[in-house]
């Protein structure tokens, strides 16, 4: 049987297997380009944050790592066709500079916009005279708190309320409602019974809003101090014996993070 001869010359074969490596200068230029793009994105478009508390459960959990879109609420201009700018809307989860300590960042949900009238009765939010439908809100067990659940309260009953806000609040009450001033927003945590929000320290100025979280890019499994099991839940748990349990390396990896929350969109 005759062999099939290749018509490709040895020189051509050698060229096909030749790999061209970038010079040190080219590699440095590529690295600096990526670094500039990353710094631009982190400075003007995106910013990472980590959730430290339970005030936004179940939307955001302790240990969630977020990417925040800092450009979404930018003012329309020459680049409006390129960036999807829009106004702050009711129901938006926003990151903002804490009014009582501006260097600190806080995340809450916008409940009322400028001009809105808002009050709470027995923990139910009434917006412009109607009860607000809030599928995102949770009411975990807690001690009774008249100020928290019946806002705005007529008496100073909670020492955690900021004194300056207490004085300002009464200037914005009309007919039992808080009226949100122009350029201000009323925000609350989704975990209503365990959140210090606008009820306790006041409105959020538009200038303090940094952006809107849009994705959870990682989530460490961290305990929540507000997750207290109910008696029914405890009774349903399997009985424990005295046998020693062994946790292998794979178990530690599996329990290290909340893998199902990675790349979850924030709503």
N, C-alpha and C positions, 0 to 999 in steps of 0.2 A: 504494500500500500504506500502510495507516494504521499509525502508530507506536503501540506499547504504552506506555501511560502508567503511571508508578509511582504507587502509592497512598501511598507514604511521604512525609511532609512534609519540607521542607528542614530544619526544626528537629530532627526525629528523625535524619536523616542526619548532621547535625552532631554530635549526641550520640554516635552510633555510632563516629565517627572521633576522638573526643576522648580523649586519653591523659592520665591523672592521674599526675603524677610525685610521688614521696615528698618530703616536706619534709626539710631538712637534719637536723632533730631525729629524724625517723623513720628516716632512713638511718643515723644514728649509733647509734640504738637497735638496729637490725637487726645492724649490724656488731659491736656489743658483745655481743649475744646469741650470735652465731656464735663470737666470740672466747672467751667463757666456756665454751661447749660444747667447743671445741677444747682449751682449757686443762684442762678436767675430764677429757677423754678421754686426753690425754697424761700427766696426773698420776696418774690412778687406773686407767685401763684399758689404754691402748696406749703403747708407747714405741719409737721408731725406733732401729735400730743398723745399723752397717756392718761387714761381715766383713773383717778385716785379714790373716788368715793362712790357711794351707792345712790346718789340723788337722781340719776337718770335711768335706773333700772325700770323696766327690762330692756329698754332701747339700747342703752350702753351699760356694760358691766365693768366692775372693778378689774383692771388688768387689760382692758381693750386699748389697742394702739390705733389712733385715727390719723388719716390725712385730711387736712382742712383746706378747702378751696377758698383762698383769700381774695380771689378776683371776681367772684360771682356777684358781689354787691358793689362793684366799682361803678363810678359814674360814667354814663355813656359819653363817648367822644369820637375821636377819629378812628379808634379801633373797635367801635361797637359792632362792626360787621364780623370781627374776628373772635371776640370774647363774648360769651352768652351772659351779658349783664342783666340783672333784674332787681326789682325792689325786694326788701324784706317782706315776707308774707307770714300770715298767721299759720302756726303749725311748724314753721321752720325750726330746726335745731341749729343753734348758733353758738359760736365761741366769741367771747368778748372780754375786754379788760374789766376786771371787777371794780365797780364804782368806788368802793371803800378802800381799795388798794390796787391802783391801776397796773402795777407790774405783774399782778397775778391774773392768770387766765381762768375763766369759768365757762362751763357749757350748760345751757338750759334750752328750753323750748319757748318760742315766742307765742304768747297767748293772746295779747291784745296790742293793736296798732294805735298810732296817734289818733285821738278823737274817739276811741272806743270807750264804752262804759262797762265796768266789770265789778262783780262781787261774788263771794262764795257763801253758800248756805249749806250747812252740814256737809261740807267738803265738796259740794257740787258747784262747778263754775258756771256763772250766768254771764253771758256776753251780750251786751246791748239788749238786755231784758229776756233773753232766751237761754235755757240750759244748753251748755256746749257738749257736743258729742266728742268724746275723747277716747278712742280705742287704744291709745298709747299709754294712758295713765293707769297706775296701779296704786292700790291702797293697802299696804302691808300693815299688820297689827302694830299699834303704838298706843301710848298714853293719850287720853283725851286732851285736846288743846283747843279752847274756844277761839283764841285769836287765829290759829292756823285754819280752822274749818269754817269760821264765820267772819270772813274778812270783807270789808274793813270793820274791825271791832271798835266799839265806842270807848272801851277802857284799856288802859295799858296793863296787860296781864302777863306778858312774856318778856323776861329780862334779856332774851337774845335779840329783841327788836332794836334796831339802831335808833338812838334818841333823835338824831337829826331827821331821819325818815318819819318818825312819829309826828314831829311838828309839821313837816312838809305834807304828809299824807292828808291831814285834815283840811289843807288848803285846796285839795283836789277832790273832795267828796261832795257829791250832789245827789240828793235823793237816795242815799244809801249805796251809791256806786262810786268807785274810783274812776275819774275821767283821765285818760292818758293824755298828757300834754303833747304839743307838737314837737317832733324830733325825738320822742321818747318811746320806749317799748316796755311792756309788762311781760316778764318771763317767769316760768315756773319749771321745776324739775318734774319728770314723769313719775318719780317715786314720791308721791305727794306728801305722805306722812313723815318722810325723812329727807326733806329738802329745805335748805335755807335759800330763799329766792326773793322775788320782788315783794312778797308779802312782808319780808323782814328788813330789807334794806333799800327798797325803792326801785325806780325806773332805770332802764339802761339807755343811755344816749346813743343816737345813731353813730356818732363818731367813735364810740367805744367798741363797736362790733367789728371783729376781725374777719370772720368768714363763716362758712358752713361746712361741717364735717360731711364727707360724702362716701367714705369707705373705711372699714375696719381692716387694716392690713396685717394685723397679728393680734392675738389675745392670749395672755398668760392666765392660767387657772389660779385665780386669787379668791380667797374667802370673802363673803359679804357679811358684815355684822348685822344686817337687817334680815337675813334669811333665817328666821326662827321657825323650826319645824312645828307643825300643829300636832296635837295629841293623836289625831287620826293618822297622820303621816308616820308618827313614831310607832303606832300600833301595827301599821302595815309593813314595817321593816322586818326582814328575816331575823330569826333568833340567832344570836352570836354564841359560839362555844369558846372554849379556852385553847383551841388548837392554834399554834403559831402559824402566821401567814408569811409567805416569802414573796417579796416584790422583786421581780427580775428587772434587768435593764430595759426590756421592751415595755414593761408596765410603767416605768418611770418616764419614758419618752411619751407614751400614750397619755399620761396624766399631766404632762408638763404644760400643755396648752389646750385651749378650746379650739380644736382643729376645724370644727364645723363653722366657726365664726369668721375664719380668715377670708378676706375679700368679700365680706358682707356689706351691702349698700346700707347706709344710714338713712332712715326715713322718719 
